Amino acid sequence: MKANPRNFLDALKSTITKYVIKSPAVQHLEFKGQGMVVAVFEAIQSDPVRLLPSDALARFERSSGDLRIICDFVAGMTDSYLLKTYERLFAPRMGSVFDKL
């Protein structure tokens, strides 16, 4: 009997989803990441003139304040850029203008 690659891939996907992706450890990290994305978005949209970089602010102003510009800006952040932005906005330690983003 010939093995069916599709069946193997489906079984592999199901196993990984059940035991890795849906595991509490991974779900905790996903939950934390989602909260960080929402917090950064809400902070920027509350005061885009102060918090958006100049290129994104120019697009935002040209769009007459379309929140999609902020959404796209946040969605385009790498994990490390989001983390550094989140820390600069919310971490209790002192930040510096010299901290690299």
Order of alpha helices (4+ residues) and beta strands (2+ residues): alpha-alpha-alpha-alpha-alpha-alpha
